[in-house]
Amino acid sequence: MPNNQFKRGELYSFITGMASTAIARRLQKKFKQEGLEITIEQWSVLYHLWKLDGMSQQDLCNATFRDKPSITRLVDNLEKQHLVKRVPSKEDRRMNMIYVTPEARALQDITMEIANQTLNEALEGVSPEMVEVSKQVLQRVYDNLS
């Protein structure tokens, strides 16, 4: 028996997509209000590099769920803004490792604070228990389809 509790026309991807888009739009608006000239897509790359500096472009593809052309474009633009630098890999000369610059490090605290504020706004009125259940359900859906 199907476990789909949604009415006709209600889809997981539609609901999660709407929430994700609303959060991204709010975050982009707040970055702009603070005079930060980075996009949400660029910020997501920086976020992963702040966690693990010196990732390959393929690792960034995997971490951000983006394809190679998208990551190449994002890294190109971040490099033009002096927020990342490409360094040839010591193990494989065909591969570049991506590192954040001091300018990008300077953005870390303020952008993370803005992201935390935005998530707090998004989760207003949602109990920690509901958040945990939602995370578990979405992880299970992802795992089922991976």
Salt bridges, closest charged atoms under 4 A:
ASP53 OD2 - ARG105 NH2 3.71
ASP76 OD1 - ARG86 NH2 2.74
GLU79 OE1 - ARG86 NH1 2.54
ASP92 OD1 - ARG94 NE 2.99
GLU121 OE1 - ARG26 NH1 2.64
GLU121 OE2 - LYS30 NZ 2.43
GLU132 OE1 - LYS135 NZ 3.71
